[in-house]
């Protein structure tokens, strides 16, 4: 095994989704204790599963749909394990399937979010376009030292607020963007469970939770994977003041 690679990283998605058989799940959990690449991959996938319920309305998918998707995930995992090193050879069909399901960098959130939304974990926008009617919007302030070409907009509507960003660099390795709510009578800002990354074009649309009636600013900082209770950055990357 070379630094930063492991032939069992392909099991990470099935492990997080609960698609591994019980005996293999126990074995993979033991494997994680001594494998940094797999541990990082599982952490990246896990924060997405934990964040989606906070930014989306839960829906129950039909049982047949869940069973079908879990079967596909499990079968794909078994095929990749059986192939071993051969799975890394330049064979177009297999590589294409691996990339669709398991290629997590630089966009681990986008890759797993599509699978989880299909399972019915939530219906909403973590990354992508927001089609909800907008009643008002305000341009956000962006830290030009961190993101010189980025822009952001806070959009308010009947269904709540969303933050749209463009040309924002991906967070550094081992970090993730987190949304905060700054209240006039509270310091430090209120943490939210909203963690996100951006797509290849630096774009994301993120649901901002709660009522912004008493919120002075919506802030974004980059934090360690899993988020923080207190901002670790002195200056927010994005500051948006609700109109």
Residue pairs with C-beta under 8 A, 6 or more apart in sequence:
1 7
4 37
5 37
6 35
6 37
6 38
7 84
7 85
8 28
8 31
8 35
8 38
8 81
9 37
9 38
9 41
9 102
10 77
10 80
10 81
10 87
10 98
10 102
11 20
11 24
11 28
11 38
11 77
11 80
11 81
12 38
12 41
12 42
12 45
12 102
12 104
13 19
13 45
13 73
13 77
13 101
13 102
13 112
13 115
14 20
14 73
14 74
14 76
14 77
15 25
15 28
15 29
15 42
16 42
16 45
16 46
16 49
16 112
17 70
17 73
17 115
17 119
18 25
18 70
19 70
19 73
19 74
19 77
20 28
20 74
20 77
28 38
31 38
32 38
32 39
32 42
40 174
41 104
41 108
43 225
43 226
44 104
44 108
44 109
44 225
45 104
45 108
45 112
46 226
47 176
47 195
47 225
47 226
47 227
48 108
48 109
48 112
48 113
48 116
48 126
48 195
49 112
49 116
49 121
50 193
50 226
51 109
51 126
51 193
51 194
51 195
51 196
52 113
52 116
52 117
52 121
52 122
52 126
53 121
53 122
54 192
54 193
54 194
54 209
55 122
55 124
55 125
55 126
55 193
55 194
55 206
55 207
55 209
56 117
56 121
56 122
56 123
56 124
56 125
56 126
56 207
57 122
57 123
57 124
58 121
58 122
59 120
59 122
59 123
60 120
61 118
61 119
61 120
62 120
65 118
65 119
65 120
66 119
66 120
69 115
69 118
69 119
73 101
73 115
76 97
76 101
80 87
80 98
80 102
83 94
87 94
87 98
101 111
101 115
102 111
103 111
104 111
104 112
106 170
106 197
106 200
107 127
107 170
107 197
107 198
107 199
107 200
108 197
109 126
109 127
109 195
109 196
109 197
110 127
110 197
110 199
113 126
113 127
116 122
117 123
124 207
125 162
125 205
125 206
125 207
126 196
126 204
126 205
126 206
126 207
127 196
127 197
127 198
127 199
127 203
127 204
127 205
128 199
128 204
128 205
129 205
130 155
130 162
130 164
130 205
132 157
132 158
132 159
132 162
133 157
133 158
133 159
134 155
134 156
134 157
135 156
135 157
135 158
136 155
136 156
136 243
137 153
137 154
137 155
137 156
137 243
138 153
138 154
138 240
138 241
138 242
138 243
139 151
139 152
139 153
139 240
140 151
140 152
140 153
140 154
140 163
140 218
140 238
140 239
140 240
141 238
141 239
141 240
142 150
142 151
142 152
142 168
142 237
142 238
143 235
143 236
143 237
143 238
146 169
146 237
147 167
147 168
147 169
147 237
149 167
150 165
150 166
150 167
150 168
150 169
150 202
150 238
151 165
151 166
151 167
152 163
152 164
152 165
152 166
152 168
152 220
152 238
152 240
153 163
153 164
153 240
154 161
154 162
154 163
154 208
154 218
154 240
154 241
154 242
155 161
155 162
155 163
155 164
156 212
156 242
156 243
160 207
160 208
160 209
161 207
161 208
161 212
161 218
161 242
162 205
162 206
162 207
162 208
163 179
163 205
163 206
163 208
163 218
163 220
163 238
163 240
164 203
164 204
164 205
164 206
165 198
165 202
165 203
165 204
165 205
165 206
165 220
165 238
166 201
166 202
166 203
167 201
167 202
167 203
168 198
168 202
168 203
168 204
168 237
168 238
169 198
169 202
170 197
170 198
170 202
171 177
171 197
171 222
172 222
174 224
174 225
175 222
175 223
175 224
175 225
176 195
176 196
176 197
176 222
176 223
176 224
176 225
176 226
176 227
177 195
177 196
177 197
177 198
177 220
177 221
177 222
177 223
177 237
178 191
178 192
178 194
178 195
178 220
178 221
178 222
178 223
178 227
178 228
178 231
179 192
179 194
179 195
179 196
179 206
179 208
179 209
179 218
179 219
179 220
180 189
180 190
180 191
180 192
180 218
180 219
180 220
180 221
180 231
180 236
181 189
181 190
181 192
181 208
181 210
181 212
181 215
181 217
181 218
181 219
182 189
182 190
182 215
182 216
182 217
182 218
182 219
183 189
183 190
183 214
183 215
183 216
184 214
184 216
188 230
188 231
189 217
189 219
189 231
191 227
191 228
191 229
191 230
192 208
192 209
192 210
193 209
193 227
194 206
194 207
194 208
194 209
195 223
195 226
195 227
196 204
196 206
197 204
198 204
208 218
212 218
212 242
215 242
216 241
217 239
217 240
217 241
217 242
218 238
218 239
218 240
218 241
218 242
219 231
219 236
219 238
219 239
219 240
220 236
220 237
220 238
220 239
221 231
221 232
221 233
221 236
221 237
222 233
222 237
223 231
223 232
223 233
224 232
